[in-house]
Amino acid sequence: MPDSIPQDSIGIVETKTLHFSEPLELECGKVLSEYDIAYETYGELNEAGNNAILICHALSGDQHAAGYNSMDDRKPGWWENCIGPGKPIDTNYFYIVCINNLGSCKGSSGPNTKKPGSDKYWGPDFPIVTVRDWVNSQYQVMHALNIQHWCAVIGGSLGGMQVMQWSIQYPDLIKYALVIAAAPKLTAQNIAFNEVARQSIMSDPDFHEGHYLENNSVPRRGLMLARMLGHITYLSDDSMREKFGRELREGNLSFGFDVDFQVESYLRYQGKSFVDRFDANTYLLMTKALDYFDPAREYNHDLATTFSKATAKFLVMSFTSDWRFAPERSREIVKALLDAGKQVSYVEIKAHHGHDAFLIPIPHYMNVFHSYMKNIREAIQ
């Protein structure tokens, strides 16, 4: 925690939980008889009820998007750069809701929570969930919070996929859709990366076919490798060269298989720290949700037809060095929206940070974000 809370931070925030006892039918054919959803809110819902914004998180994100959960927090929420007083998503004007997705490990029902009426963890028995399922559960939260419609739904990466699904699934409940560093579906290469990550976890001797919590163990090595692989894909070659180059950790080669280069040390640190804050079964679920996202599949693989019922106005943003969700994929979304006759703005941000650029306060990115959100603010006043 900083010595004092920055003026542009929302300060101390509380994670809350909603319990739902009505069954939720999942796309896989299974049903959750009851479930919990963790969420955070920032700002206030206005009298007109027209300033609510939903923030959708990415693979390893959660409901804690901004502010600090306690005075002991060393880091603020994952999108502190964009949410708060005077920031693009300005809490002086908007009521922001960020929801922890079902299947996650940060408070919502998932593999690391207990089965209803049982002392046993869900573990690998927690059903496969999809982006469609997340949107359906977010819809339930929306009504529980007495929100009639979303002024905007905003998300990056996997969060951007949820934004698209909202515009398709509940077109009358979303006025603006901000899709950042996303894609209409994964490429074969991206699916391959996810499969290698999953195999790293499942082949760990401590995985116990997903029942590691019952065996008082954690597949640390597998989850660490999965995170290391994922982290490489989130960065660009330029950003890794700028951060590390070929700098040696100790100044000399060891002529062994321990850490020689700074980049090796960095990846090991990222992998080890991730193990302490994330659940392996959740990682499996989240990557599968990424793989399965393909809304055009139900429309004869015609993306324009897929967006035909959408009524939202779109902002699509991409980053030049993002090779995981390259700008070409964003342009696919833009073309489909234009072919469907929708209103869409597109910005390609020059950045060397790779896929992680959507989390970084790049001046051009922040300026575009500020301007678009200001237009939304003025439109609802």
N, C-alpha and C positions, 0 to 999 in steps of 0.2 A: 504494500500500500504506500502511495506517495505520502510525504510529510503532511500535505494538505490536498484535499480533493480539488482538481482543476475546475475552474469556473464553468467550462463548457462540458463538464460531466454531469450526469443526472444523479451522481452520488450513490448512496446506499440503496440497493433494491432488494426485493424479496422474491424468491421463487415460491410460487403457489401451486397447489395441486387440485385438480378437479377429478372426482370419481364419477364414472358413468356406469349405471347398472343395466341400461338397455343394451341388448346384444348388438355387436357390430359385425356385419357380414363382410368377409374379406374376399379379395379377388381370387385367392387360391382355393376357395370353396369352404374354408373353415370359418368358424364363428368365435369371436371373443365374447363370452357371456357377460363379462364386466371388465373394466380397465381404468387405469389412471392416466391422466395427462398432466405433465408439469409445464408451467408457463410463467412468463414474466410480462409485466406491462409497464409502460413508461408514458408520462404525460396524462392528459385527462380527455375523456370523451366529451365533446361539446354538446350543447343543448339540442342542436339539430341532428346529432348522431351521425354526422357525415365525414368525420375526420379520422376514422379508424384505419390503421395500416397493419397488415400482417407481414411479418418477416419470416421467411422460410430458411432454415439452416441447411448447410451442406453435410457431407458424409460424417465428419467427426465433430460437427458443431452441436449446439444445444440451445436451450432456452435463454441462456445468460448472454445476451447480445451486447449489453451495455451496462455501465455502472459497475459497482462493487457489491458483492454479497455480504461483505463484512469489512470491518476496519483492518482485518488481518490479511485481506486479499493482496497478493503481490501484483496481480494483473487485473485489468478491467475486462468487461465482456468482449467477445471476439470481434464485434463490429463497432467498437467504441469510436473509431475514426468517423463513422457515418451517422451515429445516433446520439442526440443530445442537444442542448440549447445552442442555437446558431449553426448547427451542423446540417448536412443535407436533409436528413430525416429529423426535422426540428421538433423537439418535445415541447416547445412553446406553442406549437400549432397543431401537432398531431398526437393521436392516441395510438401508441404502438404496442402490438402484441407479438411476442415471439414464443412459439410452441415447440416443446421437445417431442420429436416424432416417436410414434409407437415403435417399439423394438429397440429404442435407444437405451442408453445405460445411465442417463442423467435425471431419473425421476419418473419418467413415464413407464408404463408397463412394458417389460421386455425380458430378455433372457436372464438378466441378473435380479429380477424381482420374483416374489413367490407366486405360485399358482393360486387362484382364488380358492379359499377354504382349505389350503394345504400349507405345510411347513417346507415343502420342496420348491426349489427354484425351477422356473420354466426351463432354463438351459436350452438345449437344442430342440426342445418340444415347442418353443414359442413359434407360432406359424410364420411363414414367409409373408412379409408385408410389401406392398408396392406403393408407388407414388399416388396412385388412385386411392388406396386405403388411407394414406396420410391425409389427403385432401378431404376425404369423407370424415375422418376424425377431427380435423381442423374445423370443418363445418359444424360439428357438434359443439366444439368449444366456442365458436362464434355465437351460437344461440345461447349457450350457458352464460355468456358475458353480456347478453342483451344487445348484441351488435346486429344491425339489420342488413348492412352491406359493408364491403371493404372499399374505402376510398382508393386504396392501392394494395396490391400484393407484390412483394419485392423479394428477390432472392438471387444468390450467385451459385454457379455450379449446379449441384443437385438441388439446391434451393430454387434455381431458375427453372428447373424441370417442373417443380411443384407449381410455380407461377403459371407456366403454360397449361398445366393440368387444370388449375382453377379456372382459367379463361375458357377452357373447353367444357369442363364438367358443370360449372355453375356460372354461366356467362352473364346472368343478370345480377350477380352479386359482387362484381368486381368492375370498377370504373377505369383503373389504370393498372397496367401490368409491366413491371420492370424486370426484364430478363437479362442477367449479367453473367458473362463467361459460361454460357450453357450450350446445349446441343439438343436437336430434336430426337436423337437416340445415340447410343454409343457406337463407335466404330469397332471393327473386329479387334484392332490393336488394343483399344481400351478394355474390351472384355477380356482379352488375353492378360493384360496387366492385373486385372481383378482376380482372374483365376489363379495366377501364380501366387498372389497374396493369400488367397483362401487356402491353397495347398500348403503354403508355408505354415499356416496356423493348424490345419487339420492333421498335418504329418508330425507335429510336435508330440513327443511321447507323453507330455503332460496334458494333452488335449482331452483324453479319456472320452472320445466320441462326443465331445461337447458337455460332458458331465463333470467338468473339472472343479466346479464349486463344491459339489458333493464330496469330491475327493481331496478337498482342501489344497488344491493346486491351481496354478495358472500356466497356460502355455506361453510362457514369457518369450522364449526364443522365437517361436513362430510368429507371435504378434509383433515382436520387435522387427523381424525381417519384413513382415507385411508393411509396417509403417515406413521402414527405410525405403522400400521399393516405391511406395506411394509418394513419399516426400520427394524423391528424385523426379517423379513425373509432374509435381506441382511447380518445380523450378525450371528455369530455362538454362541453357548452356552459358549464356552471357552472364546471368546472375550468379551462377556457380563459379564462373571464372573470376567475376569481380569480387566475390566474397572470399574465395579460397585459392584460386589459381592452382598451382602445384606446390603450394607452400608446405614445407615439412613441419610436423608438429614439434620435433625436438631438434631440428636443424641438420640432422644426419639420417641416412638410411639405416634401418635396423637389420636389413637382410634376413627378415623373418616375416611372420604373418600377423604380427601385432600392428597397431596403428602407426603408419608412417606419415600420412598426409592429413592436413587439417580437415579436408572434406570427409575423410573416414571417421575422424573423431566426432565431427558434427553429426553425421548420420547415426552413429552409435548412440550419441546423446539423445537425439530426437526419438530413436526407437525405444530406448530404455525409459525415458520420461513418459512416453505414450502408454507403455504397459501399465504404469501406475495410475492412469486416469481413464482407461478405456477397457471395455469388455470385448473379449475375442469373439464370442457368438454374435454380439452386436455388429462387429466389423464384417462378419460373414453376411449378416442380413442386409446391411447397408449397401454393400457392393452388389448384392443380388438385385436390390431395388434399382440401382443404377443400370445394371445389365438389362433388366426387364422393361425399362421405360421406352416405349415406342408407341405413342398415341395414334400415329397414322396407320398402325397395323389394322385397326378396326375400320379404317376408311380406304381399304384397298391400297394402302401405302401412299395415299395422296395427301400430302401435308396441307395443301391449300384447302381441300375439302374438310380436313380435320378442324381447321380454324374457322369454318364457315359460319358457325353459330356464335363465335366470340363477338362481344360488343365492346370490350375494353380498348382503350388507346394504349399502344405499346411503345416502350423504349427498350431497345436492344443494344447492349454494349458488349464489346469484345476487346481483347488486348493482343497486340501484334506478336508478342513472344509466347503466347499461350499455345503450346502444341498439344496439350491434352484435350482442350476444347477450342480448337483453332478458330480464327475469325471466319473461315469459310463455312463453318457449321452455323455460326450466328447469321451469316448471310443467307443460308438455306431457310432459316426461320423468317427472316425479313422478306425474302422472295415469296414464300408461301403466304405470308400475311398480305402482301401487296396483291398477289394473284387472287386472294379471297376478298379483296376490296376493303381491307382494314386500314386504319390510320396507324402508321408506325414511323418512329424516328430511329435512326441507326447511327451509332458512333463507334469508331474503331480507335481505341486509345493506343498511342505509341508508348510502349513500356517494355522494359527488359526483364521484368520480374517473373515471367511465366504465368502459370495458372493462378498462383497466389496473388496476382496483381489486384484482384477485386477486393482484397482485404487491406490494401496499402493506400495511404492518402496521396496518390499521385496528383499533382496540381490540375492537370487537364481533366482527369477523371472527376475530381472533387468539384471543379467548376461546372462541368456538364450536369453532374448529379444535383448540385445546388440549384442550378437554373431550372431543371425539369421539375424538381420538387416545389420550387417557388411558383411555377406555373400551375401546378396542382393545387397549391394552397390558395392562389388567387381564384381558381375556377370554382372552389367549393365555398368561398366566402359570400 
